[in-house]
Amino acid sequence: MMLSDDKISHTTHIVLKGLMEKGLITLKEDAGLLRREIKRTITSELKIGEDIDEAVRRKLESFSKKLVEGSTEWEVLYRKYFEEESARKGKR
């Protein structure tokens, strides 16, 4: 599920504020560049997750035995294939 641009921007502000409050970063200049980079990273990670989800769903739909989404069998196989696909994409 892709987040809206507003939700990603809001999350970006929360992340940056948290990093600054914990003293993990200090800004010498405008925070805009850093916020844009955080937003780009979040968007990229969400896209990878969506791509993995799509690949797993295609795989499950290709089975000759039709699985009902939400069933125990579907959930177990979805998790298994999601983990495999994540490992292939280096997201483990």
C-alpha positions as a Markdown table, in Angstrom:
| # | Residue | x | y | z |
|---|---|---|---|---|
| 1 | Met | 0.0 | 0.0 | 0.0 |
| 2 | Met | 1.6 | 3.2 | -1.1 |
| 3 | Leu | 1.3 | 6.2 | 1.3 |
| 4 | Ser | 0.1 | 9.5 | 0.0 |
| 5 | Asp | 2.6 | 12.2 | -0.6 |
| 6 | Asp | 1.3 | 14.2 | 2.4 |
| 7 | Lys | 1.8 | 11.2 | 4.7 |
| 8 | Ile | 5.3 | 10.6 | 3.4 |
| 9 | Ser | 6.1 | 14.3 | 3.9 |
| 10 | His | 4.7 | 14.2 | 7.4 |
| 11 | Thr | 6.7 | 11.1 | 8.2 |
| 12 | Thr | 9.8 | 12.8 | 6.9 |
| 13 | His | 9.3 | 15.7 | 9.3 |
| 14 | Ile | 8.8 | 13.3 | 12.2 |
| 15 | Val | 12.0 | 11.4 | 11.4 |
| 16 | Leu | 14.1 | 14.5 | 11.0 |
| 17 | Lys | 12.7 | 16.0 | 14.2 |
| 18 | Gly | 13.4 | 12.7 | 16.1 |
| 19 | Leu | 17.0 | 12.6 | 14.8 |
| 20 | Met | 17.6 | 16.1 | 15.9 |
| 21 | Glu | 16.0 | 15.7 | 19.3 |
| 22 | Lys | 18.1 | 12.7 | 20.0 |
| 23 | Gly | 21.2 | 14.5 | 19.0 |
| 24 | Leu | 22.0 | 12.1 | 16.2 |
| 25 | Ile | 22.3 | 14.9 | 13.7 |
| 26 | Thr | 22.9 | 18.7 | 13.8 |
| 27 | Leu | 22.0 | 20.9 | 10.9 |
| 28 | Lys | 24.2 | 23.7 | 9.8 |
| 29 | Glu | 22.0 | 24.7 | 6.9 |
| 30 | Asp | 18.5 | 24.4 | 5.7 |
| 31 | Ala | 16.9 | 21.0 | 6.5 |
| 32 | Gly | 15.2 | 20.9 | 3.1 |
| 33 | Leu | 17.8 | 18.9 | 1.3 |
| 34 | Leu | 17.9 | 16.3 | 4.1 |
| 35 | Arg | 14.1 | 16.1 | 4.2 |
| 36 | Arg | 14.0 | 15.5 | 0.4 |
| 37 | Glu | 16.6 | 12.7 | 0.8 |
| 38 | Ile | 14.6 | 11.1 | 3.6 |
| 39 | Lys | 11.5 | 11.3 | 1.5 |
| 40 | Arg | 13.2 | 9.8 | -1.5 |
| 41 | Thr | 14.5 | 6.9 | 0.6 |
| 42 | Ile | 11.1 | 6.2 | 2.1 |
| 43 | Thr | 9.4 | 6.3 | -1.3 |
| 44 | Ser | 12.1 | 4.0 | -2.8 |
| 45 | Glu | 11.7 | 1.5 | 0.0 |
| 46 | Leu | 7.9 | 1.5 | -0.3 |
| 47 | Lys | 8.2 | 1.0 | -4.1 |
| 48 | Ile | 10.4 | -2.1 | -3.5 |
| 49 | Gly | 7.9 | -3.5 | -1.1 |
| 50 | Glu | 5.1 | -3.0 | -3.6 |
| 51 | Asp | 7.1 | -4.7 | -6.3 |
| 52 | Ile | 7.8 | -7.6 | -4.1 |
| 53 | Asp | 4.1 | -7.8 | -3.2 |
| 54 | Glu | 3.1 | -7.8 | -6.8 |
| 55 | Ala | 5.6 | -10.5 | -7.7 |
| 56 | Val | 4.3 | -12.7 | -4.8 |
| 57 | Arg | 0.7 | -12.2 | -5.7 |
| 58 | Arg | 1.4 | -13.1 | -9.4 |
| 59 | Lys | 3.1 | -16.3 | -8.2 |
| 60 | Leu | 0.2 | -17.3 | -6.0 |
| 61 | Glu | -2.3 | -16.6 | -8.8 |
| 62 | Ser | -0.3 | -18.8 | -11.1 |
| 63 | Phe | -1.0 | -21.9 | -9.1 |
| 64 | Ser | -3.3 | -24.5 | -10.7 |
| 65 | Lys | -5.0 | -24.8 | -7.3 |
| 66 | Lys | -6.7 | -21.5 | -6.7 |
| 67 | Leu | -6.0 | -20.1 | -3.3 |
| 68 | Val | -8.4 | -17.9 | -1.4 |
| 69 | Glu | -6.7 | -14.7 | -0.3 |
| 70 | Gly | -6.7 | -14.5 | 3.4 |
| 71 | Ser | -6.9 | -18.2 | 4.0 |
| 72 | Thr | -4.3 | -19.8 | 6.2 |
| 73 | Glu | -2.7 | -21.6 | 3.2 |
| 74 | Trp | -2.6 | -18.3 | 1.2 |
| 75 | Glu | -1.1 | -16.4 | 4.2 |
| 76 | Val | 1.6 | -19.0 | 4.9 |
| 77 | Leu | 2.6 | -19.1 | 1.2 |
| 78 | Tyr | 2.5 | -15.4 | 0.9 |
| 79 | Arg | 4.9 | -14.9 | 3.8 |
| 80 | Lys | 7.2 | -17.6 | 2.5 |
| 81 | Tyr | 7.4 | -16.2 | -1.0 |
| 82 | Phe | 7.6 | -12.6 | 0.3 |
| 83 | Glu | 10.6 | -13.5 | 2.4 |
| 84 | Glu | 12.2 | -15.3 | -0.6 |
| 85 | Glu | 11.6 | -12.4 | -2.9 |
| 86 | Ser | 12.9 | -9.9 | -0.3 |
| 87 | Ala | 16.1 | -11.9 | 0.1 |
| 88 | Arg | 16.5 | -11.9 | -3.7 |
| 89 | Lys | 16.2 | -8.1 | -3.7 |
| 90 | Gly | 18.6 | -7.8 | -0.8 |
| 91 | Lys | 15.9 | -6.5 | 1.6 |
| 92 | Arg | 16.3 | -9.1 | 4.3 |
